[in-house]
Amino acid sequence: MIKDWTKYQAFVIGPAITYAMILFMEYIDLIRVPSGAWISNTLGFLFYALFISLAIHKYLAKGGSLIRVGAGFGILAIVIFSIGYFTSNIQDNPLMILLMISFWLVLFYFILPEFFQKYRWLIVGLYGGSALFFLYARLFTGSFELYESTYKVWALSLFLLPIPILISLWFYEQWKWFRTLKAEKAKAELALLRSQINPHFFFNTLNNLYSLVVHQSDKAPEVVLKLSDMMRYTIYEGKKDMVPLNEEVEYLQRYIDLHKIRYQKEVDIRFEKPEDSDADIAPLLFIVPLENSFKHGVESMREGAYIHLSVKTDAREGKVVFEISNNFEEQEGEAEKGIGLQNLKQRLELLYPDRHKLDILKEEGVFTIILELC
């Protein structure tokens, strides 16, 4: 119960202070509250109470005390009373107007401390310049009548001019914060998708390596070297935003070589590599379709299995085109294949938004994927 009171006490104290200040200013004849306009009175009260409550809440959350809050509003009441008591002309009173501006700036300082800290010199400059002009126009233009007829509109308008500027800056800060949050979210999602690349290949290769070592095969050192290179690429290069295309092609070739050692049956594998491999691409995009071709194509076929893949570049249009096709036999568990492709689609949306084209064709026992990156 005490914890709840601490959390919401500002929104009880705020309206109470607002009501007390309104009664006090009406008592010293500083303001007049129209008796019949209950709608405007209620809306005005709620408006002031909300901002005062928010300021108190922020202040208490930063470690402030209720004693200091009460002392602050007590000092404010004394200043208001002094202005009203010692000044016969309340209308356009310089001290009163400057006090109101200061009051609102203090409220917003506690409500939006980071924003005010960042733009403090701009705020001080805008309102400091406006205050100096107002004091000049009000006190040093010869007479109150001259101020009323010539300078009043300009002087008071300068206090309103910074409001749309500051509001625009605040919305700009929120927009930047939203974009940063969105970018961080996309980065986190991308890291998760990268971590979901199917590790079954490495486990299978380690099992095959174990068998080769047991039988003292001459292929064991070659497998160790290729597997080491693939793991290095996956762990270190896979974290980068972009890698050279030729490194991605070499990674695919190592993957194919290790599978050739693994399978006892004949598999027709054709890999057409690009003549120009100077382009850069996001890493580990092509491995998912290639992995699917082995897992759901070659492993489903008793004989006659094939995988035909190519990587081409178009320097004029700045394109990289990856195409792979394989034959397959329908079997249970096809839904698992869709997980890897869904992963690929999500990564493409994050890495190449509106800069990629993915076509997936499945007909007459042949599965084809064509991926264009711009």
Rosetta blueprint (number, residue, H / E / L):
1 M L
2 I H
3 K H
4 D H
5 W H
6 T H
7 K H
8 Y H
9 Q L
10 A H
11 F H
12 V H
13 I H
14 G H
15 P H
16 A H
17 I H
18 T H
19 Y H
20 A H
21 M H
22 I H
23 L H
24 F H
25 M H
26 E H
27 Y H
28 I L
29 D L
30 L L
31 I L
32 R L
33 V L
34 P L
35 S L
36 G L
37 A L
38 W H
39 I H
40 S H
41 N H
42 T H
43 L H
44 G H
45 F H
46 L H
47 F H
48 Y H
49 A H
50 L H
51 F H
52 I H
53 S H
54 L H
55 A H
56 I H
57 H H
58 K H
59 Y H
60 L H
61 A H
62 K L
63 G L
64 G L
65 S L
66 L H
67 I H
68 R H
69 V H
70 G H
71 A H
72 G H
73 F H
74 G H
75 I H
76 L H
77 A H
78 I H
79 V H
80 I H
81 F H
82 S H
83 I H
84 G H
85 Y H
86 F H
87 T L
88 S L
89 N L
90 I L
91 Q L
92 D L
93 N L
94 P H
95 L H
96 M H
97 I H
98 L H
99 L H
100 M H
101 I H
102 S H
103 F H
104 W H
105 L H
106 V H
107 L H
108 F H
109 Y H
110 F H
111 I H
112 L L
113 P H
114 E H
115 F H
116 F H
117 Q H
118 K H
119 Y L
120 R H
121 W H
122 L H
123 I H
124 V H
125 G H
126 L H
127 Y H
128 G H
129 G H
130 S H
131 A H
132 L H
133 F H
134 F H
135 L H
136 Y H
137 A H
138 R H
139 L H
140 F L
141 T L
142 G L
143 S L
144 F H
145 E H
146 L H
147 Y H
148 E H
149 S H
150 T H
151 Y H
152 K H
153 V H
154 W H
155 A H
156 L H
157 S H
158 L H
159 F H
160 L H
161 L L
162 P H
163 I H
164 P H
165 I H
166 L H
167 I H
168 S H
169 L H
170 W H
171 F H
172 Y H
173 E H
174 Q H
175 W H
176 K H
177 W H
178 F H
179 R H
180 T H
181 L H
182 K H
183 A H
184 E H
185 K H
186 A H
187 K H
188 A H
189 E H
190 L H
191 A H
192 L H
193 L H
194 R H
195 S H
196 Q L
197 I L
198 N L
199 P L
200 H H
201 F H
202 F H
203 F H
204 N H
205 T H
206 L H
207 N H
208 N H
209 L H
210 Y H
211 S H
212 L H
213 V H
214 V H
215 H L
216 Q L
217 S L
218 D L
219 K L
220 A H
221 P H
222 E H
223 V H
224 V H
225 L H
226 K H
227 L H
228 S H
229 D H
230 M H
231 M H
232 R H
233 Y H
234 T H
235 I H
236 Y L
237 E H
238 G H
239 K H
240 K L
241 D L
242 M L
243 V E
244 P E
245 L H
246 N H
247 E H
248 E H
249 V H
250 E H
251 Y H
252 L H
253 Q H
254 R H
255 Y H
256 I H
257 D H
258 L H
259 H H
260 K H
261 I H
262 R H
263 Y L
264 Q L
265 K L
266 E L
267 V E
268 D E
269 I E
270 R E
271 F E
272 E E
273 K L
274 P L
275 E L
276 D L
277 S L
278 D L
279 A L
280 D E
281 I E
282 A L
283 P L
284 L L
285 L L
286 F L
287 I H
288 V H
289 P H
290 L H
291 E H
292 N H
293 S H
294 F H
295 K H
296 H H
297 G H
298 V H
299 E H
300 S H
301 M L
302 R L
303 E L
304 G L
305 A E
306 Y E
307 I E
308 H E
309 L E
310 S E
311 V E
312 K E
313 T E
314 D E
315 A L
316 R L
317 E L
318 G L
319 K E
320 V E
321 V E
322 F E
323 E E
324 I E
325 S E
326 N E
327 N E
328 F L
329 E L
330 E L
331 Q L
332 E L
333 G L
334 E L
335 A H
336 E H
337 K H
338 G H
339 I H
340 G H
341 L H
342 Q H
343 N H
344 L H
345 K H
346 Q H
347 R H
348 L H
349 E H
350 L H
351 L H
352 Y L
353 P L
354 D L
355 R L
356 H E
357 K E
358 L E
359 D E
360 I E
361 L E
362 K E
363 E E
364 E L
365 G L
366 V E
367 F E
368 T E
369 I E
370 I E
371 L E
372 E E
373 L E
374 C L
